[in-house]
Amino acid sequence: MTGGGTTQLSRIVREDVQSILNHVGTRCQVLGGKRLLVTGGTGFIGSYLLETLAYLNDRVLAEPCAVSVVTRNMGRVAERLPELGRRRDFTFIESDIRQFRSASRTWDYVIHAAASADARVFLQDPLEIMDIIAEGTKVILNEASAGVESFLFISSGAVYGQQPCEYARLPEDYLGAPDLRHWRSCYGEAKRYAEMLCQVFGEKQKLPVTIARVFAVLGPYQEMHSTSAVIDFIRQGLRGNTITIEDSGETERAYCYIADAVAGLFTLLLRPYPGEVFNIGSDMESVSFTELAHRVSRCLGKDINVVVEGSPASGVLGSRYAPDVTRLYAKEGFRPTTGLDEALTRTISWIRERDEAKSHAIP
């Protein structure tokens, strides 16, 4: 059972990968000897998907699967996933997703996760990110149109637009949409269009596309310069004794630990539901940014001063972003199991472990 070299994972990530495979169970055996195409593999979620596939090849599958990864930046592979870049069972293809073409087009499974969800990226160049999502999705759907057993499109909860006050959690049949009067809605609207492309290809080309709408996710491999509030709070807490919240602190998020999110994604990849949509996220608890900052403080084990700079809008409920995930539970019996405090503790431990390893690295 080897795919070309054992991956040396950190303790946290190794435990997470084992947890993912425990959730998925024996159904992962169908990947033995198969060919997978993955886009967005050097991103936050993509990195976990690839690490899980490498572990599968090394420890579980009798015949390894062959993984092809499309990336715009080979330097990022060397920086983020150096051991995967040296494996025989992984092929990294340097290409803009919009120009990607394959001579063989004989993929058995496809995971399309390309396009950054970091607001810092798409607010700098909204036209670029919209084009990557729209044209990139069309290219990958065309490349996968023959003989694919399962195509998983990783979309976003941003397609729902603003969550109404009367909804504690957003179900998949909610027909809201991003506000087209504001260009900041570019990411969510582009994902909506990409979902429609998936539905059209599914109908016309009989392509078995399952759509996963991912909500707020937390965990190792998340960029420390991310605009995510939780990473911002962790970053501030690690560097000093104050966490500053720029808004009123009322904004609410339901954070899902990365291992739970990836377990849900693998569940849908390995048992596809063509044409159906599933929320991927946590239904365990939603917390305000103020509460989140205090939880980060406790998990850091530091006495941190939380400063709220914004002021609440009179009579207006803070923005909420929380999914209803009962559809995946009803279909597959899967629900997240990692609470927020454990997710924070594991993420912080991984960051400290990584920073310590860097400090001891030989120049």
Residue pairs with C-beta under 8 A, 6 or more apart in sequence:
1 57
1 58
1 59
1 60
1 61
1 62
1 64
2 57
2 58
2 64
3 54
3 57
3 58
3 61
3 64
3 65
3 87
3 88
3 89
3 90
4 57
4 64
4 87
4 88
4 89
4 90
5 58
5 83
5 86
5 87
5 88
6 58
7 51
7 54
7 55
7 58
7 83
7 84
7 87
8 83
9 17
9 51
9 55
10 220
10 350
10 353
10 354
11 353
12 220
12 346
12 349
12 350
12 353
13 48
13 51
13 220
13 221
13 350
14 55
16 48
16 219
16 220
16 258
16 259
16 262
16 346
17 48
17 51
17 52
17 55
17 259
18 55
19 259
19 263
20 48
20 52
20 259
20 262
20 263
20 266
21 28
21 52
21 55
21 56
21 60
23 263
23 266
23 267
23 334
24 263
24 266
24 267
24 270
27 270
27 271
28 56
28 60
28 61
28 266
28 270
29 60
29 61
30 270
31 53
31 56
31 61
31 65
31 109
31 270
32 61
32 62
32 63
32 64
32 65
33 61
33 63
33 64
33 65
34 65
34 66
34 108
34 109
34 149
35 65
35 66
35 68
35 106
35 107
35 108
35 109
36 53
36 65
36 66
36 67
36 68
36 107
36 108
36 109
36 110
36 111
37 68
37 70
37 102
37 107
37 109
37 110
37 111
37 140
37 143
37 144
38 46
38 49
38 50
38 53
38 67
38 68
38 69
38 70
38 110
38 111
38 113
39 46
39 69
39 70
39 97
39 100
39 111
39 112
39 113
39 114
39 136
39 140
40 46
40 111
40 112
40 113
40 114
40 115
40 154
41 47
41 49
41 50
41 69
41 70
41 71
41 81
41 92
41 113
42 69
42 71
42 73
42 76
42 77
42 80
42 81
43 113
43 114
43 116
44 217
44 219
44 221
44 222
44 223
44 258
45 113
45 154
45 214
45 217
45 258
45 261
45 262
45 265
46 111
46 113
47 80
47 81
47 221
48 219
48 220
48 221
48 258
48 259
48 262
49 111
49 113
49 262
49 265
49 266
50 67
50 69
50 81
50 84
50 90
51 81
51 84
52 262
52 266
53 65
53 67
54 67
54 83
54 84
54 87
54 89
54 90
56 64
56 65
57 64
57 65
57 89
64 89
65 89
66 89
66 91
67 89
67 90
67 91
68 90
68 91
68 93
68 102
68 107
69 77
69 90
69 91
69 92
69 93
70 93
70 95
70 97
70 100
70 114
71 77
71 92
71 93
71 94
71 95
72 94
72 95
72 96
72 97
73 94
74 85
74 92
74 94
77 84
77 85
77 92
78 85
80 221
84 90
84 92
85 92
93 100
97 114
97 132
97 135
97 136
97 139
97 140
98 131
98 132
98 135
98 136
98 139
99 139
100 136
100 139
100 140
100 143
101 139
101 143
102 143
105 143
105 144
105 145
105 146
106 146
106 147
107 143
107 144
107 147
107 148
108 147
108 148
108 149
108 150
109 148
109 149
109 150
109 151
109 152
109 269
110 140
110 144
110 148
110 150
110 151
110 152
111 152
111 154
111 265
111 269
112 136
112 137
112 140
112 151
112 152
112 153
112 154
113 154
114 132
114 133
114 136
114 140
115 129
115 132
115 133
115 136
115 187
115 190
115 191
116 122
116 129
117 156
117 158
117 187
117 214
118 223
118 226
118 227
118 228
119 187
119 227
120 225
120 226
120 227
121 129
122 129
122 130
122 186
122 187
123 184
126 183
126 184
126 186
126 187
127 186
129 186
129 187
129 190
130 186
130 187
130 189
130 190
133 187
133 190
133 191
133 193
133 194
134 190
134 193
134 194
134 197
137 153
137 194
137 197
137 198
138 197
141 151
141 197
141 198
141 201
141 205
141 207
141 209
144 151
144 207
145 201
145 205
145 207
148 207
148 208
149 208
149 272
150 208
150 210
150 269
150 270
150 272
151 198
151 207
151 208
151 209
151 210
151 272
152 209
152 210
152 212
152 265
152 268
152 269
152 272
153 194
153 195
153 198
153 209
153 210
153 211
153 212
154 212
154 214
154 265
155 191
155 194
155 195
155 211
155 212
155 213
155 214
155 277
156 187
156 188
156 191
156 213
156 214
156 215
157 170
157 213
157 214
157 215
157 216
157 279
157 281
157 321
157 323
158 178
158 187
158 188
158 191
159 177
159 178
159 188
159 191
159 192
159 195
159 213
160 170
160 174
160 176
160 177
160 188
160 213
161 176
161 177
161 178
161 179
161 185
161 188
162 176
162 179
162 319
163 170
163 176
163 319
163 320
163 321
163 322
164 176
165 317
165 320
167 174
167 320
168 286
168 320
168 322
169 254
169 283
169 322
169 323
169 324
169 325
170 176
170 279
170 322
170 323
170 324
171 279
171 324
171 326
171 327
172 213
172 277
172 278
172 279
172 324
172 327
177 188
177 189
177 192
178 185
178 188
178 189
178 192
179 185
180 189
195 211
195 277
198 207
198 209
198 211
199 209
199 275
201 207
201 209
202 208
202 209
202 274
202 275
203 275
207 274
208 272
208 274
209 272
209 274
209 275
210 268
210 269
210 272
210 273
210 274
210 276
210 278
211 276
211 277
211 278
212 264
212 265
212 268
212 277
212 278
212 280
213 277
213 278
213 279
213 280
213 323
214 261
214 265
214 280
214 281
215 254
215 256
215 279
215 280
215 281
215 282
215 321
215 322
215 323
216 228
216 230
216 253
216 254
216 255
216 256
216 281
216 282
216 321
217 255
217 256
217 257
217 258
217 261
217 281
218 228
218 230
218 231
218 255
218 256
218 257
218 258
218 343
218 344
218 347
219 257
219 258
219 259
219 343
219 346
219 347
219 350
220 258
220 346
220 347
220 350
220 351
220 354
221 258
222 228
222 231
222 258
222 347
223 231
224 231
224 235
224 351
226 232
229 251
229 253
229 289
229 292
230 253
230 255
230 292
230 296
230 344
233 243
233 289
233 292
233 293
233 296
234 296
234 300
234 344
234 347
234 348
234 351
236 242
236 243
236 244
237 243
237 296
237 297
237 300
237 302
237 304
238 300
238 348
238 351
241 302
241 303
241 304
241 305
242 304
242 305
242 306
242 307
243 293
243 296
243 297
243 304
243 305
243 306
243 307
244 307
244 309
245 289
245 290
245 293
245 306
245 307
245 308
245 309
245 310
246 309
246 310
247 289
247 309
247 310
247 318
248 308
248 310
248 311
248 312
248 313
248 318
249 288
249 289
249 290
249 293
249 308
249 310
249 312
249 318
250 288
250 289
250 290
250 312
250 317
250 318
250 319
251 288
251 289
251 318
251 319
251 320
252 286
252 287
252 288
252 289
252 318
252 319
252 320
252 321
252 322
253 286
253 287
253 289
253 292
253 320
253 321
253 322
254 281
254 282
254 283
254 284
254 285
254 286
254 287
254 321
254 322
254 323
255 282
255 287
255 292
255 340
255 343
256 280
256 281
256 282
256 336
256 338
256 343
257 282
257 336
257 338
257 342
257 343
257 346
259 338
260 282
260 336
260 337
260 338
261 280
261 281
261 336
263 334
264 278
264 280
264 325
264 328
264 334
264 336
265 280
267 328
267 332
267 334
268 278
268 328
271 332
273 331
278 325
278 327
278 328
278 331
279 323
279 324
279 325
279 327
279 328
280 323
280 325
280 328
281 322
281 323
281 325
281 336
282 322
282 323
282 325
282 336
282 338
282 340
283 322
283 323
283 324
283 325
283 326
283 335
283 336
284 336
284 339
284 340
285 339
285 340
286 320
286 322
287 295
287 340
288 318
290 306
290 308
293 304
293 306
294 306
295 340
295 341
295 344
296 304
296 344
297 303
297 304
297 306
298 341
299 341
299 344
299 345
299 348
300 348
312 318
325 335
325 336
328 334
328 335
329 335
338 346
